[in-house]
Amino acid sequence: MSIITEHSLACDLLVVGGGMSGVCCALAAARLGTQVILVQDRAMLGGNASSEIRMHIVGATGLHAGLPLSLESREGGIIEEIRLELAVRNPQRSAAVFDLILYELCRAEPNLTLLLNTTVVGARVEEGRIRDVVAERPSTEDRFTIAATMFADCTGDGRLGAEAAVPVMRGREGQAAFGETLAPEEGDAKTLGSTILFQAKQHHRPMPYVAPPWVRKFQPSDFALRPFGKRGSDLGLEYGYWWIEWGGCLDTVKDNERIRDELLAITLGIWNHIKNESGLDVSHWALDWIGMVPGKRESRRFVGQHILTESDLMNSRAFPDAIAFGGWPIDLHPPEGVDAPTEAPCTQNHLRWLYDIPLRSCVAGNLENLFFAGRNLSATHIAFASTRVMATCAAVGQGVGTAAALALKAGVIPAEIASSSELMRSIQQRLLRDDAYLIGRPRADADDLAPSAVVTASSEQAGGEAALVLSAQTRAVHGPDVVASAAAANQWENVLAEIATGKATALYTSAPPDRAAPGLHRWMSEPAARLPATLELRWAAPVAASEVQLIFDTGLHRFLTLSQADGYTARMEWGRPQPETVRDYRLEAKIGGEWRVIHNEVGNYQRRRVHRWAEPLPTVAALRLVVTATNGLDHARVCEVRVYS
Ligand SMILES: Cc1cc2nc3c(=O)[nH]c(=O)nc-3n(C[C@H](O)[C@H](O)[C@H](O)COP(=O)(O)OP(=O)(O)OC[C@H]3O[C@@H](n4cnc5c(N)ncnc54)[C@H](O)[C@@H]3O)c2cc1C
């Protein structure tokens, strides 16, 4: 008799893989009332961002961040909530606290069941639908059969889709396959390689390092294009080197154990070179942590209803079924990694415009009920080289989770969502309501009572008038002038120049002009009028309000991510709330001619705040937001107000 205990579980949406795409997908769906199971094969959530691997989360802010009040391209929604939470609650930059915050967010959702240390190993497909999957948890000798109406493969490696026989793309497509100028002339099976990061610490006494005999030997010429040992950038010893890359010429799934062994030999060999051969003054530095799990950049990419291509990104093609956006450069690496010392470790092909990611790139082409999000998205190798960064994966995850939740309510299968324009519209409006950004898409929510109000304020700045809380956009993305955002390639050179001179090179990625909706899109009170500052919404006839949603400014032009790199972190507001954000405020409602305080908030640092009342406030003639303090700025800023009954 088997010692394994069998379990049968069922849910609306099964999310497989708890990296940033899977976590955001599961949270989005669960918060919208979907019964979700999230299956993650590791002990912690976060995938490549977890304490096991420690990559920092980047996205559309690209290499040079944005510009205050004109280019705010940091992702909104759940990933912004996570970043703000981390910035305040993890000032010490602990990798383990990152894991815990993701765990806490998932545990807080009553509709979300989290299965850690559990691996999906098989899928049963009948009549074009996945019916259930088999998942194993060896640590407790349990096996689960999990049935669901919809499934989302967020495993990075595409294990669920592969088990369900979804066609996959691997390696690099040749130029002719999709008309891509950045693709190699001939296609091949090579991918981006994997990496093991390390962290070193400086001590008060010399810390010798004796390398084991199996480490690789390196010459200075191996690093002609791979700098190391410089402080003040992501090239520091405290963070390791993303360019310690290897395995792209092998199968990053099947050969993962071999890749790990070789990466350990390479990483320790480089550490040995730094410590004992480089001549750098690193005598007091010692290894503190080294990863044992290779961070995987690329493995399977699925063939979905649409394959995202270089041209979609370069031309910022507008998709009617957009559920997320991207903006990281097309970031290509030599598959040989450190074995190609005469090639730059990456080539950053700048994107002039932010671009749409359509739902159809997240839906299987040959099955009715499978979504995918994250690096296994339906994209060519070239497009994936931009979409793969984790804040973009997270935004796609939220888009897929939202689409699943609304499609379940509407009784529409994933394969048919994109062709239902009414459902697509409601998915996009829900995403906007939840503070996701969709290029050029205005808020248009018939249930929202705020647009029918007249808005005034105690004071306002030119360009930051009170009425802009109803401008239907919540950020500025028009960017600098076109000349400054001219396209260029190989930005790695610029990164080096930036490090050397301390100046950023002006390569910005803004919204395309035809969808940019220029403007500040927020109320900004007048600094001279000081705080408190008051924003008032007044209706011609009283309304019944039971929910007020506020979107505050959180400095979306800046970098914000948990990073082990000191220099990168120095460019953020880390360890504290963002200074633009309203900290203390109260909400007042005018009911029966009297102003009543209906909510008091102290110590806010989040961008999206929702306040609900169990019973609607029946006769609200006016609503007042009184800002009494910010987290640093000398005036109040509010990007949006929504009111629901
Ligand atoms: C060295 C390196 C540097 C990078 N640099 C950056 C960077 O600076 N910033 C950035 O944003 N991105 C960076 N990337 C890219 C980014 O990390 C990945 O593209 C990203 O992690 C993709 O997120 P994901 O959620 O799709 O997958 P992952 O992060 O891979 O998460 C998938 C999760 O699913 C789990 N899983 C897999 N199979 C199963 C299964 N069968 N059952 C259950 N769970 C399963 C995995 O264990 C994993 O935890 C880098 C990647 C690497 C490797």
The ligand as a Gaussian input file, in Angstrom:
#p B3LYP/6-31G(d) Opt

LIG

0 1
 C       20.139000      36.333000     -13.305000
 C       18.893000      36.941000     -13.777000
 C       18.832000      38.310000     -13.847000
 C       17.647000      38.918000     -14.143000
 N       17.562000      40.254000     -14.016000
 C       16.353000      40.770000     -13.822000
 C       16.220000      42.027000     -13.223000
 O       17.184000      42.702000     -12.879000
 N       14.968000      42.462000     -13.001000
 C       13.865000      41.758000     -13.393000
 O       12.752000      42.226000     -13.163000
 N       13.973000      40.581000     -14.016000
 C       15.182000      40.053000     -14.189000
 N       15.321000      38.813000     -14.713000
 C       14.174000      38.140000     -15.349000
 C       13.163000      37.615000     -14.366000
 O       13.766000      37.210000     -13.178000
 C       12.325000      36.467000     -14.906000
 O       11.939000      36.642000     -16.209000
 C       11.104000      36.355000     -13.988000
 O       11.492000      35.759000     -12.798000
 C        9.919000      35.771000     -14.554000
 O        8.923000      35.722000     -13.547000
 P        7.943000      34.498000     -13.537000
 O        6.975000      34.725000     -12.434000
 O        7.437000      34.275000     -14.898000
 O        8.880000      33.235000     -13.246000
 P        9.802000      32.801000     -12.052000
 O       10.365000      33.945000     -11.327000
 O       10.741000      31.811000     -12.641000
 O        8.792000      32.071000     -11.071000
 C        8.159000      30.848000     -11.396000
 C        7.945000      30.049000     -10.130000
 O        7.221000      28.863000     -10.445000
 C        7.766000      27.768000      -9.753000
 N        7.464000      26.530000     -10.482000
 C        8.087000      26.059000     -11.597000
 N        7.553000      24.889000     -11.964000
 C        6.562000      24.616000     -11.071000
 C        5.652000      23.536000     -10.936000
 N        5.644000      22.506000     -11.806000
 N        4.788000      23.550000      -9.899000
 C        4.774000      24.587000      -9.009000
 N        5.640000      25.635000      -9.106000
 C        6.511000      25.657000     -10.136000
 C        9.254000      28.096000      -9.736000
 O        9.956000      27.419000      -8.706000
 C        9.258000      29.594000      -9.518000
 O        9.306000      29.915000      -8.157000
 C       16.517000      38.147000     -14.488000
 C       16.596000      36.763000     -14.509000
 C       17.770000      36.164000     -14.134000
 C       17.823000      34.688000     -14.076000

